[in-house]
Amino acid sequence: MPPSLEDELFPSTPGKFKIERNHGLMNHRQVYRCFASTSTMFLWALFLIALTASYLSFQSFVDSGRNYLSVSWGGIQWEKQVRTSAQIHRTGGMSVLVTGAAGFVGSHVSLALKRRGDGVVGLDNFNDYYDPSLKKARKSLLTSHGVFIVQGDINDAKLLAKLFDVVAFTHVMHLAAQAGVRYAMENPHSYVHSNIAGLVTLLEACKSANPQPSIVWASSSSVYGLNEKVPFSESDQTDQPASLYAATKKAGEEITHTYNHIYGLSITGLRFFTVYGPWGRPDMAYFSFTRNILQGKPITVYRGKNRVDLARDFTYIDDIVKGCVGSLDTSGKSTGSGGKKRGPAPYRIFNLGNTSPVTVPTLVSILERHLKMKAKRNIVDMPGNGDVPFTHANISSARRELGYKPTTDLQTGLKKFVKWYLSYYGYGKTVN
Ligand SMILES: O=C(O)[C@H]1O[C@H](OP(=O)(O)OP(=O)(O)OC[C@H]2O[C@@H](n3ccc(=O)[nH]c3=O)[C@H](O)[C@@H]2O)[C@H](O)[C@@H](O)[C@@H]1O
C-alpha cells in the first residue's frame, strides 16, 4: 500500500518507518522517492518550526503588552532605575526597601536615608484612602532627590521576589499600612488586607531572601488600648485593643515575633504616638482641623467620659524620623538564609512618643493662634468608634537603645506644619 499523504507528512519515526517498509536493498525509484519524501519532510519541519517560533514570539508580545497595560513594574529600564536608586554612597551604608514610601512617615524617612548616602528604593500602592495627589507630590519630591518609588502592593509576592532579586537589600523599613483608627469601622477588610495579609507576604519575601534583610516596621501606640497605667511602657500588657486597627497592629507584633523565632529575621517594631507635621496625613485631626478652620467650617471636638478632655502624646515627624533611622542603624543582622534560621536574631519593640500629652482643645487653640483664625468648635461626647481617651509614652527604652530624644513640642511642630500647609494648599484650596 503506498504511504498516505498523512504518513508522508507526519512519519512517526522516519528511520523505523523505512526499515519496516523495505525488506531489502532500495531501487532507483525507491531512492528517489525516499529522497523526495525526506526533502518534503524537511520543508514541512522547517515550516512547523517557523510557525511555532512565530506563535511563541506573538505570545511573549501579548504577555509583555499585558504587563505594560496592567502591571507597572518590570523590564530592563525599570530594573536599572531600581538598581540606581538602591546604590549606596557612603562607607558602611545600607540599601533600604521602604514600603509606604509615598506616605507621610515613609517619604520623610526615605529622604533622610538618601540624604546621608544610603540606597533607598520605595514601594507604594498609591491607594485612595486619602487624596492620592498628595502622595504623588511626595513622590515627585523623592524623585528629585534620586529616590525611585515602585508602584505596587505589598501583597504582590512576585513583585517582592523580583525586587529582592534585583537588589540585595540590607534593611526593610516597612511603613505601608492601612492607617486610621476610626475608618476601621467603615472598611474593616482593608486593615486585614494591608496590616495582616500584606505584612505576611512581605515577611515571606524577607525570610526567603538571601541575604535576609533586617526589618524595622510601624506598630502603633493604639496597641495600649484601654490601659490606664501611664506612661505606657513596652513591658505593659497590650491585650485590650479598642479598635480593629489596634488589633491588626498588635497581631503584627505577634506575627513578626514568629518570623523572628522561626526564620531568624531581625525585627524592630516601633509604636508611633500620633505623628504629625509637614506633608502629613489629611485624615488626622490636626490636618482636617486646619483645613476646616481655614474654610470657616465647624470642627468636631470629641470629649471623654465625665467631660474629660481627650489627650494625645503628639510626636513631631522629625523626631520620629530620627527614631526610625536609629532603629535601622542598631537593628543587628538577621541570621537566617534561604528560609532557614542559623541562630537567634534581635526582636525589639520601642515606644516613639513625645512624653508630654496635650489635650485636643489645646491642639485646637494652638492651631487658632498659628492660623490667626477662630475655630467653630462643635464639642460632642466621644462616640464608641475605637478611640482611646489618652496616650502617653515612656521612651526610656528608645532613649537608651536608639539614642532617641524628641526635641519638638506641639507648639513648635504645629507652626512648621501650618507654614507647610499654607505654602502647599494656600488659604482656601479644598483637600480631600
Ligand atoms: O498613635 C497612633 O498610634 C495613631 O495615631 C493616630 O490616631 P489618633 O491618635 O486617633 O489621631 P487623630 O485621628 O489625629 O486623633 C487625635 C485626637 O483628636 C480627636 N479627634 C479626631 C477627629 C475629630 O474629628 N475630632 C477629634 O476630636 C481624636 O479623638 C483623638 O483624641 C493615627 O491616625 C493612627 O494611624 C496612629 O496609629
The ligand as a MOL file (V3000), in Angstrom:
LIG
                    3D

  0  0  0     0  0            999 V3000
M  V30 BEGIN CTAB
M  V30 COUNTS 37 39 0 0 0
M  V30 BEGIN ATOM
M  V30 1 O -0.7330 56.9690 67.7970 0
M  V30 2 C -1.1530 56.1770 66.9930 0
M  V30 3 O -0.7700 55.0290 67.0490 0
M  V30 4 C -2.1740 56.5580 65.9710 0
M  V30 5 O -2.2500 57.9670 65.8790 0
M  V30 6 C -3.2720 58.4320 65.0640 0
M  V30 7 O -4.5130 58.1430 65.6480 0
M  V30 8 P -5.1510 59.2010 66.6390 0
M  V30 9 O -4.3170 59.4000 67.8470 0
M  V30 10 O -6.5610 58.7880 66.8540 0
M  V30 11 O -5.0400 60.5630 65.8040 0
M  V30 12 P -6.1460 61.5440 65.2140 0
M  V30 13 O -7.0750 60.8090 64.3330 0
M  V30 14 O -5.4380 62.6910 64.6320 0
M  V30 15 O -6.9460 61.9920 66.5030 0
M  V30 16 C -6.3160 62.7670 67.5120 0
M  V30 17 C -7.3020 63.1250 68.5820 0
M  V30 18 O -8.2820 64.0130 68.0300 0
M  V30 19 C -9.5860 63.5150 68.2940 0
M  V30 20 N -10.4550 63.8760 67.1610 0
M  V30 21 C -10.2700 63.3350 65.9520 0
M  V30 22 C -11.0710 63.6890 64.9040 0
M  V30 23 C -12.0820 64.6060 65.0800 0
M  V30 24 O -12.8330 64.9660 64.1600 0
M  V30 25 N -12.2540 65.1370 66.3220 0
M  V30 26 C -11.4720 64.7980 67.3760 0
M  V30 27 O -11.6380 65.3020 68.4790 0
M  V30 28 C -9.4320 62.0350 68.4930 0
M  V30 29 O -10.4740 61.5480 69.2970 0
M  V30 30 C -8.0850 61.9590 69.1520 0
M  V30 31 O -8.2130 62.1140 70.5150 0
M  V30 32 C -3.1990 57.8650 63.6560 0
M  V30 33 O -4.3320 58.1970 62.9040 0
M  V30 34 C -3.0140 56.3730 63.6830 0
M  V30 35 O -2.7780 55.9110 62.3660 0
M  V30 36 C -1.8670 56.0530 64.5960 0
M  V30 37 O -1.5750 54.7230 64.6230 0
M  V30 END ATOM
M  V30 BEGIN BOND
M  V30 1 2 1 2
M  V30 2 1 2 3
M  V30 3 1 2 4
M  V30 4 1 4 5
M  V30 5 1 4 36
M  V30 6 1 5 6
M  V30 7 1 6 7
M  V30 8 1 6 32
M  V30 9 1 7 8
M  V30 10 2 8 9
M  V30 11 1 8 10
M  V30 12 1 8 11
M  V30 13 1 11 12
M  V30 14 2 12 13
M  V30 15 1 12 14
M  V30 16 1 12 15
M  V30 17 1 15 16
M  V30 18 1 16 17
M  V30 19 1 17 18
M  V30 20 1 17 30
M  V30 21 1 18 19
M  V30 22 1 19 20
M  V30 23 1 19 28
M  V30 24 1 20 21
M  V30 25 1 20 26
M  V30 26 2 21 22
M  V30 27 1 22 23
M  V30 28 2 23 24
M  V30 29 1 23 25
M  V30 30 1 25 26
M  V30 31 2 26 27
M  V30 32 1 28 29
M  V30 33 1 28 30
M  V30 34 1 30 31
M  V30 35 1 32 33
M  V30 36 1 32 34
M  V30 37 1 34 35
M  V30 38 1 34 36
M  V30 39 1 36 37
M  V30 END BOND
M  V30 END CTAB
M  END
